[in-house]
Amino acid sequence: MIVFELLKAILYGIVEGITEWLPISSTGHLILLEDWLPFAFVSDPVFLAEFWEMFGVVIQLGAILAVVVLYWSRLVPFGKGKTADTKRTTWRLWGRVLIASLPAAFVGIVIDKILEKATGKDIDGWFYNSIVVAIALIIYGFAFIVIEKKNVQKTPHMAQVEDISIKNALAIGAFQALSIIPGTSRSGSTILGSMLVGISRTAAAEFSFFMAIPVMLGASGIKALGFLSYVSESSVSVPAMAWVVLLVGCLVSFIVSMAAIRFLMDFVKKYSFAPFGIYRIALGILVLILGLIRG
């Protein structure tokens, strides 16, 4: 049983590491995978539900670390050889990233609480199911295909991340806020938003990577605190296996993310995002069919 649970954690880490950075929805894939292969290292269904809600978000910390490692020199304003201009450019980049994070923070904290108070269910309770995932996959899939087709004859206004203005950063952040609905994809939303305001594919992908850092750190912190609050209030004992599973998932996510990020950057230099749109549509249709069969 222990080995099987560890294999599940490894599989979740692989899926997270691949889908977090490709515009195909990591949360959507994890929800679908959890429907078919849930954790079962304890018999308490309430604990498993609380653990999964935390695990599905905190596992992203491994993916974040991959971005920090790969883009360390661009993300850190200090160090030998850094000129005053280089430092200003780095701080300017972080300013844009933080501005772009504001809409998602507002929706994830303020709107989520308002919705829960008004209806008794938060955003997770309303949207985290396979039907919503399938619909979002299909809609965004068509969006990628249509936008890429319209952009064929267009030259991007902004070729580099450093060219992004405050206004554009806020617009991209608004698209990122839409990713709170599972199946839309955080990277997919931000990349679509970036392309709509005239940013090149490579810059759109990179800015999506950088935007992930504060958003994922914030989301992971909220979910971790929520889980610890549940543990404290219920006086439930957390088995060692739970921490092992979480650690394994994060580690695998980090390793796979390193490869996935490199792959995406090489891919978008040669090809469009249209193939990801086709994949999303096909997966969404499959999910709907499976839902009808099961249900």
N, C-alpha and C positions, 0 to 999 in steps of 0.2 A: 504493500500500500504506500509506504513512504517513497519508494522509488517512482511509483506511478504519479504521485503528487508532485515530485520534483520534475518529472518529465512534463507535466502540465505547465509548471512554472517556466521551464525552458521554452516550451512552445509559445506561451504568452509573451515571453521576452522577445522571441524571434518575430512574432507578429507585430508587437509594439515597435520594435526597432526598424522594421521595414515600413510599416504603414504610417508612422508618425510623421515622416518627412515626405513621403509620396502623397500626392493629393487624392487619397482614396479613403480617408477616415480611419484613424487608429481606433478611436472609441467605438465606432460602428463594428469594426472587425472583432474587437475584444468582446463586445456584447454578444455578437453572433456566436463566437467561439464559446463563451461562457454558457450560452443556451444549450450547447451540445456537450460540453466537457467541463462542468463546474468542479470547483474544489470540493473535496470530501474528507479532509484530514481531521475533522471533528463531526460529531453527530448533531450539534446544535444548529438548526437552520437560521436562527436569528443572528448568531455570531458569524456564520458564513456570509450572510447577506451584508452585514456591517463590514466585515473584512474585505469582501469583494468590492464594495463601494470605495473603500480606501485604496485597495491594491490597484484597481484599474486606473487610478490617477497617479499615485505615488510611483508606480513603475516607470513613469515618464521621466523621473529624475535621472535615470541612466541615460536616456536619450538626450537630455539637456547637457549632461557632462560631455557627450560626444561633440556637441557644437562648441562648447568651451575649449575643448582640447584642439579641435581642428582649426578654430578661428581665434586662438589665443592672442596672437600678435595684433589682430585687428580690434579685438574687444578690450584689451587692457591698455590704458593710456600711459602706463609707466614702463620703465625698463630701459636698458642701455640702447643707445642709438635712436631713441625717440626724440624727434625735433619738436619745437613748439607748434609748428603747423600740424604735424602728425597727431600730437596730443589734442589739439583743438578739433581736428577731424573726428577723432575717436569720441570725444565728449559730445560733439554734435550728433554723432550717430546714436549714442545712448539717449540723448534728448529726444530724438525722433522715435526711438523704440519705446520709451516710456510714455510719450504722448499717444502713440498707437495702441498702447495697452489700456488706456483709460476706458474706452467703451466696453471692452470685455469685463473689466473690473466692476464697472457700474452694473452691467447686466448680471454678472455672476454673484455679486454680493447684495446689491440693493433690490433689483427686480426679483431675484430669487426669493428673498425674504418677504417681499410684498405678495408675491404669488402664493407662497406657502401660507401666509397669514389669511389671505382671502379665500383660498380654496382647500386648504388642508394638505396640499401636496406641493412640493417644490418642483423646480424644472426637471430634475431627474425623474421624479414620480410621474410627471406628465409625458415625457418624451423618450425615456430610455426603454424602448422595446423594438423588436425586429421590424415591425411595420413602418415605423417612423424612419428607421435606418434605411430601409429599402427605398422609400419615397425620396428621401434626401439624396441617396446615392444616384438615383435616376435623374432627378432634377439637375443636380450639379454636373452630372455626366454630360447632359445635353448642353449645359452652359459652357463647359470647356470646349466642346466641339464648335458651337456657334461663335464664341469669342475668338477662337483660333482662326476660324474661317474668315471672320471679318477683319482680323489683323494681318492677313497674309500680305497685303499690299502696303501696310503701314510701317513706318519707322518709329520705334519707341522714342518718346521725348526724353526719357531718362535712362541712360545706359548703365549707370552705377548706383549702388545704394546711397552713396554720398550725395547724389543729386536730388534725393527725395526731400520735399519741402514739408513744413509743419502741416500745411493744409492737406497735402497728400497722405501724410502719416496718419492724420486723424481719420481720413476717408478709409484708408486701409484698415485702421483699427475698428471702424464700424462694421466692416465685412468680417473681421475676426470675431466680433461679438456674436455673429450669426452661427458660429461654430459650436455654440453651447448646445445646439440641437444635434444629437448624434447622427452620424452619417453624412453630415455636411463636410467635415474635415477642417480642422484648424488651418493646416497648411493650404488646403484647397481653397478655403474662403479668402485667406490673405493673398494667395497668388492670383486668384480671380480679381480681387479688388485692385491689386497692383497693376495688372495688365489693363484693366479698364481705365486707369488714370494715366496710362502711357509709359509704364515701366517695362524694361526688357525682361525676358524670361529669367535670365541668370540673376539679375538684380532682385527680381520678384522672389525667387527661391531663397536667395541669401537673406533678404529682409525678413522673410517668413521664419527662417532659422533663428535669427536674432530676436524676433518678437516672441518666440517661444520661451525664452529664458525667464523673463519676469512673470509671464502668464502661468507657465507650468510650476514655477516656484511657489507662486501665490496659491494656485489651485491645490498643489500637493500639500502645502502647509495647512490649508483649510480642512482638507479631507483627513490629514493625519491627526489634527487636533480634534476633529469630530469623532474619529475612531477612539482616540484616547479618552475623550469625554464619555463615550458609551461604555468603555471598559471600566472607568472609574465609577460611574453611576450605577452600573449593573453588578459591579464587583465580580465580574466574570474573570476567569483565569485565562490568560493568553498562552496557548501552547507554544513551545519553542519552534515547532514546525511552521507556525505562521510567520515568524521572523525569518526563518530559513527560506521559505517560499518567496517572501518579499525580496530578500537579498539576492537570491538566484535570478528572479525576474528582472531586477534592476541591472545586474551585472550582464546578463545576456542582452538586454535591451541596449546597453552601452556599446557592446562589441558589434552587434548587428547594425546599430545606428551609424557607426563609423563607416561601414561599407555602404550603407544606403545613401548617406549624404554625398559621398564621393560619386556614387552611381548617378544620382539625380543631377548633380552639377555637370557631369560629362554628357548626360542624355540631353539636357535642355540646350546645350551648346550646338547640337546637331539636329534635334527634332522638336516638334511641338508637343503640347500637353494633350493633344487630341486622343492618343492611345489610352491615356488614363481615363478620359471621358468614356470611351468605349468600354473599358473594363468596368467602370462604375455602373453603367447601364446594364451590362450583362449580369453583374453580381446582384444588382438591385432586383432584376427580374427573377433570378434564381431564388433569392430570399423570399420574394412574394410567393413563388410556386411552393417552396418548402413550407411556408407558413400556412398555405391552403391545405397542403397534404397533412400537416400535423394537426391542423385545427379545426 
